[in-house]
């Protein structure tokens, strides 16, 4: 699977669309029922948000395991 955008390419025109990004985890912040990941590549940085729900509980649990400098590919809806 290839990325559709770099972290620096995302803009308002992409709101609501499905995007695939890859990069390094710069930071992970766990606020109980919500996890924030700052994902960076050589072009920029974006914030990725994980919520626990029936549809994506496995993804949410994986996000809990991420650490600094982990390399990930993620697909989701741009909001």
Secondary structure, DSSP 8 states (H G I E B T S, - for coil): ---SS-TTT--GGGTTSEEEEEEEEEEEEE-SSEEEEEEEETTEEEEEEEE--TTTHHHHHHHHH--TT-EEEEEEE--
